[in-house]
Amino acid sequence: MPDPVKRRYRSPRRTEQAALTRAQLREAAADLFLGRGFAATTMRAVAQRAGVGERTLYDAFPTKVALFEHVVGVAIVGDEQPVAAADRPELAAALAATRDGREAVRLFTGWSADLLERAGALIMVAVESAGADPAMRRFADDGARQTRVTTAAFVRGLVAHGVLDADREAEAAATTFALCSPHVHQLLRREAGRTETQYREWLDRELAGALLE
């Protein structure tokens, strides 16, 4: 009779401490990436800012790219749960509501604005570093590709339910992709000084105008 498989025991206290350490590292790394950029942020500086040893940092994140991807990934979805942004219920609700164009735009605006408020500035760190760092180029390109797929799916739903004419689908998808980009969010929120509420109202108004009128 085969020996029973031994399950690895995880102490709840140790698990909680590991989660706390990751949170400290994320906060420290985000502050430094936003303040200094990707290239100028060192792993040593992150460890010092977080108040942990460098060995602890490298045990959790072997490279700076891995650390950056974790920081942005958690910011995009809002937690550490292994559920991609595209699979979250907020986006599912917007896609399911495309038979009611105005409600769908409202829900999609909320999903997009929430994501960009959490992660937009960090995504722009990758965009601004893309010219000098191949890893950041891949990260930025992958993010743009995912956004394009999501916005295209949203517009396709509007077409499928007769809310949008089929001959306008390509143009509408490109417009939605541009309006919901981190670049525009950065321009309005950081450069033009729009408040979060003003940005949301603007995005909702522009999307509705582009897709429904």
C-alpha atoms as an extended CHARMM CRD file, in Angstrom:
* protein
*
       213  EXT
         1         1  MET       CA              0.0000000000        0.0000000000        0.0000000000  PROA      1               0.0000000000
         2         2  PRO       CA              1.5780000000        3.3230000000       -1.0080000000  PROA      2               0.0000000000
         3         3  ASP       CA              2.5120000000        5.8110000000        1.6490000000  PROA      3               0.0000000000
         4         4  PRO       CA              0.0460000000        8.6740000000        1.9910000000  PROA      4               0.0000000000
         5         5  VAL       CA              1.1110000000       11.9210000000        0.3620000000  PROA      5               0.0000000000
         6         6  LYS       CA              2.4250000000       14.2920000000        2.9540000000  PROA      6               0.0000000000
         7         7  ARG       CA              0.8460000000       17.7020000000        2.7540000000  PROA      7               0.0000000000
         8         8  ARG       CA              2.9850000000       20.7070000000        3.3400000000  PROA      8               0.0000000000
         9         9  TYR       CA              1.8650000000       22.5150000000        6.4930000000  PROA      9               0.0000000000
        10        10  ARG       CA              1.5850000000       26.2630000000        6.3240000000  PROA      10              0.0000000000
        11        11  SER       CA              1.3360000000       28.2040000000        9.5160000000  PROA      11              0.0000000000
        12        12  PRO       CA             -1.4960000000       30.7880000000        9.3420000000  PROA      12              0.0000000000
        13        13  ARG       CA              0.7190000000       33.2040000000       11.2020000000  PROA      13              0.0000000000
        14        14  ARG       CA              3.5660000000       32.7030000000        8.7330000000  PROA      14              0.0000000000
        15        15  THR       CA              1.1890000000       33.1110000000        5.7950000000  PROA      15              0.0000000000
        16        16  GLU       CA             -0.1580000000       36.3220000000        7.2890000000  PROA      16              0.0000000000
        17        17  GLN       CA              3.3520000000       37.6350000000        7.8710000000  PROA      17              0.0000000000
        18        18  ALA       CA              4.3540000000       36.8190000000        4.2910000000  PROA      18              0.0000000000
        19        19  ALA       CA              1.3140000000       38.7070000000        2.9700000000  PROA      19              0.0000000000
        20        20  LEU       CA              2.1960000000       41.6860000000        5.1720000000  PROA      20              0.0000000000
        21        21  THR       CA              5.7680000000       41.6520000000        3.9030000000  PROA      21              0.0000000000
        22        22  ARG       CA              4.6010000000       41.5630000000        0.2720000000  PROA      22              0.0000000000
        23        23  ALA       CA              2.3010000000       44.5010000000        0.9690000000  PROA      23              0.0000000000
        24        24  GLN       CA              5.1850000000       46.4710000000        2.4900000000  PROA      24              0.0000000000
        25        25  LEU       CA              7.3640000000       45.6640000000       -0.5090000000  PROA      25              0.0000000000
        26        26  ARG       CA              4.6060000000       46.6250000000       -2.9520000000  PROA      26              0.0000000000
        27        27  GLU       CA              4.0320000000       49.9690000000       -1.2680000000  PROA      27              0.0000000000
        28        28  ALA       CA              7.7360000000       50.7610000000       -1.1370000000  PROA      28              0.0000000000
        29        29  ALA       CA              8.3350000000       49.6530000000       -4.7240000000  PROA      29              0.0000000000
        30        30  ALA       CA              5.3360000000       51.5750000000       -6.0600000000  PROA      30              0.0000000000
        31        31  ASP       CA              6.5050000000       54.7780000000       -4.3610000000  PROA      31              0.0000000000
        32        32  LEU       CA              9.9940000000       54.3950000000       -5.8210000000  PROA      32              0.0000000000
        33        33  PHE       CA              8.8980000000       53.3620000000       -9.3100000000  PROA      33              0.0000000000
        34        34  LEU       CA              6.5680000000       56.3570000000       -9.4650000000  PROA      34              0.0000000000
        35        35  GLY       CA              9.0840000000       58.7580000000       -7.9760000000  PROA      35              0.0000000000
        36        36  ARG       CA             12.2760000000       57.6120000000       -9.7060000000  PROA      36              0.0000000000
        37        37  GLY       CA             11.1630000000       55.5320000000      -12.6680000000  PROA      37              0.0000000000
        38        38  PHE       CA             11.9630000000       51.9070000000      -13.3500000000  PROA      38              0.0000000000
        39        39  ALA       CA             15.6340000000       52.2200000000      -14.3060000000  PROA      39              0.0000000000
        40        40  ALA       CA             16.6600000000       54.3680000000      -11.3260000000  PROA      40              0.0000000000
        41        41  THR       CA             14.8790000000       52.2160000000       -8.7370000000  PROA      41              0.0000000000
        42        42  THR       CA             17.1630000000       49.6050000000       -7.1990000000  PROA      42              0.0000000000
        43        43  MET       CA             16.2320000000       46.4860000000       -5.2880000000  PROA      43              0.0000000000
        44        44  ARG       CA             18.3540000000       47.7180000000       -2.3970000000  PROA      44              0.0000000000
        45        45  ALA       CA             16.3870000000       50.9620000000       -2.2480000000  PROA      45              0.0000000000
        46        46  VAL       CA             13.1030000000       49.0230000000       -2.2230000000  PROA      46              0.0000000000
        47        47  ALA       CA             14.2890000000       46.8010000000        0.6220000000  PROA      47              0.0000000000
        48        48  GLN       CA             15.4510000000       49.8120000000        2.6220000000  PROA      48              0.0000000000
        49        49  ARG       CA             12.2030000000       51.6970000000        2.0360000000  PROA      49              0.0000000000
        50        50  ALA       CA             10.1810000000       48.6310000000        3.0840000000  PROA      50              0.0000000000
        51        51  GLY       CA             12.3530000000       48.0160000000        6.1510000000  PROA      51              0.0000000000
        52        52  VAL       CA             13.2850000000       44.4580000000        5.1870000000  PROA      52              0.0000000000
        53        53  GLY       CA             16.5400000000       42.7300000000        4.2880000000  PROA      53              0.0000000000
        54        54  GLU       CA             17.5720000000       42.4100000000        0.6680000000  PROA      54              0.0000000000
        55        55  ARG       CA             17.5440000000       38.6180000000        1.0310000000  PROA      55              0.0000000000
        56        56  THR       CA             13.8750000000       38.7780000000        1.9960000000  PROA      56              0.0000000000
        57        57  LEU       CA             13.1160000000       40.8870000000       -1.0680000000  PROA      57              0.0000000000
        58        58  TYR       CA             14.9910000000       38.5730000000       -3.4340000000  PROA      58              0.0000000000
        59        59  ASP       CA             13.3430000000       35.5070000000       -1.8980000000  PROA      59              0.0000000000
        60        60  ALA       CA              9.9560000000       37.0050000000       -2.7640000000  PROA      60              0.0000000000
        61        61  PHE       CA             10.9090000000       38.5880000000       -6.1080000000  PROA      61              0.0000000000
        62        62  PRO       CA             14.0830000000       37.3090000000       -7.7980000000  PROA      62              0.0000000000
        63        63  THR       CA             14.3120000000       40.2530000000      -10.2170000000  PROA      63              0.0000000000
        64        64  LYS       CA             13.2460000000       43.8620000000      -10.4290000000  PROA      64              0.0000000000
        65        65  VAL       CA             11.0500000000       43.0160000000      -13.4110000000  PROA      65              0.0000000000
        66        66  ALA       CA              9.2410000000       40.3500000000      -11.3650000000  PROA      66              0.0000000000
        67        67  LEU       CA              8.7170000000       42.8890000000       -8.5920000000  PROA      67              0.0000000000
        68        68  PHE       CA              7.3940000000       45.5130000000      -11.0130000000  PROA      68              0.0000000000
        69        69  GLU       CA              5.0280000000       43.0520000000      -12.6610000000  PROA      69              0.0000000000
        70        70  HSD       CA              3.6770000000       42.0350000000       -9.2460000000  PROA      70              0.0000000000
        71        71  VAL       CA              3.1830000000       45.6420000000       -8.1580000000  PROA      71              0.0000000000
        72        72  VAL       CA              1.3410000000       46.5720000000      -11.3500000000  PROA      72              0.0000000000
        73        73  GLY       CA             -0.6030000000       43.3190000000      -11.4860000000  PROA      73              0.0000000000
        74        74  VAL       CA             -2.0140000000       43.8030000000       -8.0020000000  PROA      74              0.0000000000
        75        75  ALA       CA             -2.7640000000       47.4600000000       -8.7510000000  PROA      75              0.0000000000
        76        76  ILE       CA             -4.6570000000       46.5040000000      -11.9180000000  PROA      76              0.0000000000
        77        77  VAL       CA             -7.0110000000       44.0410000000      -10.2240000000  PROA      77              0.0000000000
        78        78  GLY       CA             -7.0170000000       45.5550000000       -6.7300000000  PROA      78              0.0000000000
        79        79  ASP       CA             -5.9550000000       42.4640000000       -4.7790000000  PROA      79              0.0000000000
        80        80  GLU       CA             -3.7130000000       39.3910000000       -4.8540000000  PROA      80              0.0000000000
        81        81  GLN       CA             -6.3990000000       36.9650000000       -5.9800000000  PROA      81              0.0000000000
        82        82  PRO       CA             -5.3130000000       35.0140000000       -9.1000000000  PROA      82              0.0000000000
        83        83  VAL       CA             -8.1660000000       36.3650000000      -11.2220000000  PROA      83              0.0000000000
        84        84  ALA       CA             -7.2670000000       38.4790000000      -14.2470000000  PROA      84              0.0000000000
        85        85  ALA       CA             -8.8550000000       41.8940000000      -14.7540000000  PROA      85              0.0000000000
        86        86  ALA       CA            -10.6570000000       40.5910000000      -17.8410000000  PROA      86              0.0000000000
        87        87  ASP       CA            -12.3080000000       37.8800000000      -15.7230000000  PROA      87              0.0000000000
        88        88  ARG       CA            -13.5230000000       40.1810000000      -12.9420000000  PROA      88              0.0000000000
        89        89  PRO       CA            -17.2740000000       40.5780000000      -12.3290000000  PROA      89              0.0000000000
        90        90  GLU       CA            -17.1940000000       44.3370000000      -12.9580000000  PROA      90              0.0000000000
        91        91  LEU       CA            -16.1260000000       43.8210000000      -16.5620000000  PROA      91              0.0000000000
        92        92  ALA       CA            -18.4530000000       40.8440000000      -16.9650000000  PROA      92              0.0000000000
        93        93  ALA       CA            -21.3590000000       43.0750000000      -15.8970000000  PROA      93              0.0000000000
        94        94  ALA       CA            -20.4460000000       45.7040000000      -18.5080000000  PROA      94              0.0000000000
        95        95  LEU       CA            -20.1680000000       43.0890000000      -21.2570000000  PROA      95              0.0000000000
        96        96  ALA       CA            -23.4550000000       41.4930000000      -20.2160000000  PROA      96              0.0000000000
        97        97  ALA       CA            -25.2410000000       44.8650000000      -20.3040000000  PROA      97              0.0000000000
        98        98  THR       CA            -24.4090000000       45.7160000000      -23.9120000000  PROA      98              0.0000000000
        99        99  ARG       CA            -28.0600000000       45.3090000000      -24.9440000000  PROA      99              0.0000000000
       100       100  ASP       CA            -28.6540000000       48.4930000000      -22.9040000000  PROA      100             0.0000000000
       101       101  GLY       CA            -26.0780000000       50.8330000000      -24.3790000000  PROA      101             0.0000000000
       102       102  ARG       CA            -26.2080000000       53.6250000000      -21.8020000000  PROA      102             0.0000000000
       103       103  GLU       CA            -25.9750000000       51.2590000000      -18.8420000000  PROA      103             0.0000000000
       104       104  ALA       CA            -23.1610000000       49.3390000000      -20.5240000000  PROA      104             0.0000000000
       105       105  VAL       CA            -21.1550000000       52.5310000000      -21.0470000000  PROA      105             0.0000000000
       106       106  ARG       CA            -21.6970000000       53.5190000000      -17.4180000000  PROA      106             0.0000000000
       107       107  LEU       CA            -20.4550000000       50.1480000000      -16.1860000000  PROA      107             0.0000000000
       108       108  PHE       CA            -17.5230000000       50.0450000000      -18.5980000000  PROA      108             0.0000000000
       109       109  THR       CA            -16.5240000000       53.5680000000      -17.6160000000  PROA      109             0.0000000000
       110       110  GLY       CA            -16.5660000000       52.5730000000      -13.9540000000  PROA      110             0.0000000000
       111       111  TRP       CA            -14.4590000000       49.4640000000      -14.5610000000  PROA      111             0.0000000000
       112       112  SER       CA            -11.9150000000       51.3110000000      -16.7150000000  PROA      112             0.0000000000
       113       113  ALA       CA            -11.6600000000       54.3470000000      -14.4330000000  PROA      113             0.0000000000
       114       114  ASP       CA            -11.2180000000       52.1940000000      -11.3220000000  PROA      114             0.0000000000
       115       115  LEU       CA             -8.4240000000       50.2430000000      -12.9980000000  PROA      115             0.0000000000
       116       116  LEU       CA             -6.6310000000       53.3610000000      -14.1800000000  PROA      116             0.0000000000
       117       117  GLU       CA             -6.9480000000       55.1010000000      -10.8250000000  PROA      117             0.0000000000
       118       118  ARG       CA             -5.1900000000       52.1460000000       -9.2110000000  PROA      118             0.0000000000
       119       119  ALA       CA             -2.6480000000       51.3530000000      -11.8970000000  PROA      119             0.0000000000
       120       120  GLY       CA             -2.5530000000       54.0320000000      -14.6060000000  PROA      120             0.0000000000
       121       121  ALA       CA              0.4980000000       55.8900000000      -13.3200000000  PROA      121             0.0000000000
       122       122  LEU       CA              2.4240000000       52.6340000000      -12.8330000000  PROA      122             0.0000000000
       123       123  ILE       CA              1.5280000000       51.4560000000      -16.3340000000  PROA      123             0.0000000000
       124       124  MET       CA              2.9280000000       54.7300000000      -17.6510000000  PROA      124             0.0000000000
       125       125  VAL       CA              6.2200000000       53.9810000000      -15.8720000000  PROA      125             0.0000000000
       126       126  ALA       CA              6.5190000000       50.9340000000      -18.1410000000  PROA      126             0.0000000000
       127       127  VAL       CA              5.5060000000       52.9470000000      -21.2090000000  PROA      127             0.0000000000
       128       128  GLU       CA              8.0810000000       55.6410000000      -20.4620000000  PROA      128             0.0000000000
       129       129  SER       CA             10.8000000000       53.0190000000      -19.8900000000  PROA      129             0.0000000000
       130       130  ALA       CA              9.9530000000       50.9460000000      -22.9610000000  PROA      130             0.0000000000
       131       131  GLY       CA             12.4650000000       52.6250000000      -25.2420000000  PROA      131             0.0000000000
       132       132  ALA       CA             15.4290000000       51.6830000000      -23.0690000000  PROA      132             0.0000000000
       133       133  ASP       CA             14.3510000000       48.3830000000      -21.5110000000  PROA      133             0.0000000000
       134       134  PRO       CA             13.1580000000       45.3660000000      -23.5430000000  PROA      134             0.0000000000
       135       135  ALA       CA             11.3120000000       43.8880000000      -20.5530000000  PROA      135             0.0000000000
       136       136  MET       CA              9.3520000000       47.1000000000      -20.0970000000  PROA      136             0.0000000000
       137       137  ARG       CA              8.6600000000       47.2060000000      -23.8320000000  PROA      137             0.0000000000
       138       138  ARG       CA              7.1520000000       43.7110000000      -23.6610000000  PROA      138             0.0000000000
       139       139  PHE       CA              5.1690000000       44.6450000000      -20.5600000000  PROA      139             0.0000000000
       140       140  ALA       CA              3.7790000000       47.8210000000      -22.1390000000  PROA      140             0.0000000000
       141       141  ASP       CA              2.9790000000       46.0680000000      -25.4240000000  PROA      141             0.0000000000
       142       142  ASP       CA              1.2130000000       43.2020000000      -23.6340000000  PROA      142             0.0000000000
       143       143  GLY       CA             -0.8380000000       45.6580000000      -21.5970000000  PROA      143             0.0000000000
       144       144  ALA       CA             -1.8690000000       47.5990000000      -24.6870000000  PROA      144             0.0000000000
       145       145  ARG       CA             -2.7860000000       44.3600000000      -26.4590000000  PROA      145             0.0000000000
       146       146  GLN       CA             -4.9750000000       43.2370000000      -23.5530000000  PROA      146             0.0000000000
       147       147  THR       CA             -6.7030000000       46.6200000000      -23.4340000000  PROA      147             0.0000000000
       148       148  ARG       CA             -7.3440000000       46.4570000000      -27.1790000000  PROA      148             0.0000000000
       149       149  VAL       CA             -8.8770000000       42.9910000000      -26.8490000000  PROA      149             0.0000000000
       150       150  THR       CA            -11.1240000000       44.1210000000      -23.9840000000  PROA      150             0.0000000000
       151       151  THR       CA            -12.3420000000       47.2920000000      -25.6500000000  PROA      151             0.0000000000
       152       152  ALA       CA            -12.9620000000       45.4080000000      -28.8970000000  PROA      152             0.0000000000
       153       153  ALA       CA            -15.0520000000       42.8140000000      -27.0330000000  PROA      153             0.0000000000
       154       154  PHE       CA            -17.1130000000       45.5730000000      -25.4380000000  PROA      154             0.0000000000
       155       155  VAL       CA            -17.7870000000       47.2710000000      -28.7640000000  PROA      155             0.0000000000
       156       156  ARG       CA            -18.5410000000       43.9270000000      -30.4070000000  PROA      156             0.0000000000
       157       157  GLY       CA            -21.2230000000       43.3420000000      -27.7890000000  PROA      157             0.0000000000
       158       158  LEU       CA            -22.8520000000       46.6680000000      -28.6260000000  PROA      158             0.0000000000
       159       159  VAL       CA            -22.8970000000       45.6960000000      -32.2990000000  PROA      159             0.0000000000
       160       160  ALA       CA            -24.3100000000       42.2390000000      -31.5320000000  PROA      160             0.0000000000
       161       161  HSD       CA            -27.2550000000       43.7980000000      -29.6820000000  PROA      161             0.0000000000
       162       162  GLY       CA            -27.9540000000       46.3820000000      -32.3650000000  PROA      162             0.0000000000
       163       163  VAL       CA            -26.8360000000       49.3220000000      -30.2280000000  PROA      163             0.0000000000
       164       164  LEU       CA            -24.0490000000       50.1970000000      -32.6670000000  PROA      164             0.0000000000
       165       165  ASP       CA            -24.0210000000       49.8290000000      -36.4530000000  PROA      165             0.0000000000
       166       166  ALA       CA            -21.7000000000       47.0860000000      -37.6480000000  PROA      166             0.0000000000
       167       167  ASP       CA            -19.9860000000       49.3800000000      -40.1580000000  PROA      167             0.0000000000
       168       168  ARG       CA            -18.8410000000       51.5610000000      -37.2590000000  PROA      168             0.0000000000
       169       169  GLU       CA            -17.3370000000       48.7390000000      -35.2000000000  PROA      169             0.0000000000
       170       170  ALA       CA            -13.6700000000       49.1880000000      -36.1570000000  PROA      170             0.0000000000
       171       171  GLU       CA            -13.7210000000       52.9600000000      -35.6590000000  PROA      171             0.0000000000
       172       172  ALA       CA            -15.6300000000       52.6510000000      -32.3840000000  PROA      172             0.0000000000
       173       173  ALA       CA            -13.1980000000       50.0370000000      -31.0470000000  PROA      173             0.0000000000
       174       174  ALA       CA            -10.2140000000       52.2630000000      -31.8870000000  PROA      174             0.0000000000
       175       175  THR       CA            -11.8720000000       55.2730000000      -30.2550000000  PROA      175             0.0000000000
       176       176  THR       CA            -12.7240000000       53.3260000000      -27.1000000000  PROA      176             0.0000000000
       177       177  PHE       CA             -9.1830000000       51.9630000000      -26.9280000000  PROA      177             0.0000000000
       178       178  ALA       CA             -7.7830000000       55.5060000000      -27.1430000000  PROA      178             0.0000000000
       179       179  LEU       CA            -10.2010000000       57.0820000000      -24.6510000000  PROA      179             0.0000000000
       180       180  CYS       CA             -9.5790000000       54.3400000000      -22.0570000000  PROA      180             0.0000000000
       181       181  SER       CA             -5.7900000000       54.4450000000      -22.4010000000  PROA      181             0.0000000000
       182       182  PRO       CA             -3.4560000000       55.2010000000      -19.4790000000  PROA      182             0.0000000000
       183       183  HSD       CA             -1.9460000000       57.9520000000      -21.6200000000  PROA      183             0.0000000000
       184       184  VAL       CA             -5.1940000000       59.9370000000      -21.6980000000  PROA      184             0.0000000000
       185       185  HSD       CA             -5.8220000000       59.2080000000      -18.0270000000  PROA      185             0.0000000000
       186       186  GLN       CA             -2.3570000000       60.5530000000      -17.1980000000  PROA      186             0.0000000000
       187       187  LEU       CA             -2.8760000000       63.6870000000      -19.2890000000  PROA      187             0.0000000000
       188       188  LEU       CA             -6.1840000000       64.5580000000      -17.6630000000  PROA      188             0.0000000000
       189       189  ARG       CA             -5.5310000000       63.4550000000      -14.0830000000  PROA      189             0.0000000000
       190       190  ARG       CA             -1.8730000000       64.4200000000      -13.6510000000  PROA      190             0.0000000000
       191       191  GLU       CA             -1.1870000000       67.0550000000      -16.2740000000  PROA      191             0.0000000000
       192       192  ALA       CA             -4.5320000000       68.8490000000      -16.6380000000  PROA      192             0.0000000000
       193       193  GLY       CA             -5.4030000000       68.4790000000      -12.9520000000  PROA      193             0.0000000000
       194       194  ARG       CA             -8.8320000000       66.9050000000      -13.3990000000  PROA      194             0.0000000000
       195       195  THR       CA            -10.2380000000       65.3180000000      -10.2630000000  PROA      195             0.0000000000
       196       196  GLU       CA            -11.1480000000       61.6340000000      -10.2280000000  PROA      196             0.0000000000
       197       197  THR       CA            -14.8300000000       62.5460000000      -10.4590000000  PROA      197             0.0000000000
       198       198  GLN       CA            -14.2250000000       64.9380000000      -13.3450000000  PROA      198             0.0000000000
       199       199  TYR       CA            -12.2470000000       62.2770000000      -15.1980000000  PROA      199             0.0000000000
       200       200  ARG       CA            -15.0040000000       59.6820000000      -14.7230000000  PROA      200             0.0000000000
       201       201  GLU       CA            -17.6690000000       62.0930000000      -15.9190000000  PROA      201             0.0000000000
       202       202  TRP       CA            -15.5560000000       63.0460000000      -18.9230000000  PROA      202             0.0000000000
       203       203  LEU       CA            -14.8780000000       59.4210000000      -19.8750000000  PROA      203             0.0000000000
       204       204  ASP       CA            -18.5360000000       58.4720000000      -19.5010000000  PROA      204             0.0000000000
       205       205  ARG       CA            -19.6370000000       61.4440000000      -21.6000000000  PROA      205             0.0000000000
       206       206  GLU       CA            -17.0640000000       60.8560000000      -24.3500000000  PROA      206             0.0000000000
       207       207  LEU       CA            -17.7090000000       57.1230000000      -24.5920000000  PROA      207             0.0000000000
       208       208  ALA       CA            -21.4510000000       57.6550000000      -24.7390000000  PROA      208             0.0000000000
       209       209  GLY       CA            -21.0050000000       60.2820000000      -27.4420000000  PROA      209             0.0000000000
       210       210  ALA       CA            -18.6860000000       58.0880000000      -29.4860000000  PROA      210             0.0000000000
       211       211  LEU       CA            -20.6650000000       54.8580000000      -29.1980000000  PROA      211             0.0000000000
       212       212  LEU       CA            -24.3150000000       55.7740000000      -28.7790000000  PROA      212             0.0000000000
       213       213  GLU       CA            -24.9840000000       58.9680000000      -30.6890000000  PROA      213             0.0000000000
